[in-house]
Amino acid sequence: MSAAPVQPPLNPPGQAPPVDSGSARLEDLQSSQDRFEHYWTGRYSWWRAEHAAGRRRAHYIKLQAPKPRPPGPRPQVQPDAPRLDVDGNRVAYQPLGQNNSRITLLRYMVDILNGSYQIMNYMRPTGFRLVKILGKGGFGIACLFEMRDTNGKTHKFVVKAGTGRDLQTERANLRLMAGARHIVQQKRLQAMPEPESIERAPSRAGNLYAGNDPAFVARLFDANLTMLGMEFMKNGDVHNLLRKAAAQQKSWKSRELWLIFHCLFRGCVALAYPDTWTGGRDPECEDIILQEEAVPLVNGKPTDQSGALVHFDLDPQNGEYLVEHGLDRHLRNLQ
């Protein structure tokens, strides 16, 4: 016969502070900290009963809770930083510094044009010109290219290049997300139209495939595991959106904020059901029509999601599609 589980000793009920004492906000934080400590250990039901009986306060008022604004200067916050209004509530948004300064990115651009990462070997013979460097990190480098087709239409194309496993893992994950509207999509260079003209390669670098048929070079690019083509998000990421809104003193409506969360939820549905959105097509050799993500049902019940993907790096700088979809009207007011 197993023994009954040992419950922690009950705390005697404490006396609540006066409403106007100024400590109500601090006590809310302490109570939340106590609640989540028990929630994550599977003892929320016990905590809720104890809290309702008034037996938790004597415990949680001893917890150290961070103050809303510590004394002294606040690091990385400019005193004259613009403020952002969210339905009348003023919220300061202070973007963190970037590792890639403008001058550094320009140097990377020169390196790419001179042959680094071998990117120009593929992009120049297919009619693309380098526009700018989007960023560089441990995975490699991300570049924006542009091409004008025979009808005069401009096409943008993002290239990530690197030699590590991270890029290959991203390539495999994007294949599983092919067709999901709220996940950035991989693009095939073979799917691009015929270019209006092809820039002549300088003799010093970037001319390995010069003079070859653009279709042949595009096939080589798509098969190269150290290269990854992606669609370009013209509005940037959520980080950039918040920065612009703060700088221009723009306010946000609740409906617009809910649109962001709606897009995030759709993206999470895509992650929960990978390899579901292609419509039976092969993303390696066929164009995929984007689908609005919805939980797939079998006999009225959600299908198994044991193969779900987990995103461990969600932050405003990884939210490009949240900006692209659903917020166009608000974005037109941001310059």
Phi, psi and omega in degrees: 000126181279146180284153178294144180298139181281125178266145177295154181298144180284142176269137178293147181298139179259172180268124181292145180286156175301149183298326185264018183281349181084000182255004182297320180296317179298319180293326176300317179295318179296318179296318179296319179297316178297318182298313184287333174299322179278328180298313184289345176260010176080019184240032183292321180300317178297316181298318182299319179294318180293321180294318179297329180275359177078021185258005180259340188298320181298338178274310190283342179289350177271351182287146176275120179245141180295141178281147181303325181215102181294155179292158178089177180294144180263124184293145173064022177237123180276134181297334180258022181296137178296155182246153184247126177270126175241099182051045175092342179268126184275123183233127177276129175242118182240103180294143178285160179293152182260143176289332184262096177286165183298317181294320179297318180294325177295324177294319177298323180298317177297320179298317180297315180297333180269006173113357180299144180063001178063017185294317184294339176301331181260320190280322181295315180291347178259012173090007181266148174240148180285126180264308180193167175266125181277330180172164177217137180209198181296333181287334187142227185220148178239129185232146175258128177242160182219144180216143175254128182274182184292346177264004179086005180274139181266136179237133177254148187211126179262134177241125168256135180226137179187171182243355183274177181287336183302318181293321179293323177294318178297320179299316179294320180292321178295328176296322178291335182263005182302129179095348179279119189297328186259020172238132180303139190256144170287145179237144177263133178293332178294338182278353180284146180288174180293134182285152177292321180206163180235124181291138179287134182281138174293158185288339188283329185195166172070029183233024183301319182250019180301135179090350178280160176299129180305324179296322178295315180295321179298321178296320178297319179298310183297333181271352183278116183286350177267002179237147179218120176268138182220157176287153182264129177266102190295333182270002179076202182254179181296324177304312180294322179297314179296322179297315180294317181297319180294318182295330183258010178057036181278143178262158180246138174269153180302324181296323179290323177294322178293328177298321178298314180292328177297316178296319178298319180297317179299320177297324178292325176298319178299318179293327181289335182229070181294158178058039184240344197252011184275347183066027179083004180265160179264111183294345180285338184221003180227151174284137183252131176278128182293142179240148172283123185291132176214147181296120179290137183244146172230117184057037177080004182239147179301140179287167181298138180236035181295340179264018184300147175266151179241131179261116183261011185219044178282122175203170183304335180274358175246024183243052183296316187287336175298328180281324187288325190249124172094350184238020185301318184295319178292322183293331180296340179270356179254125181255000000 
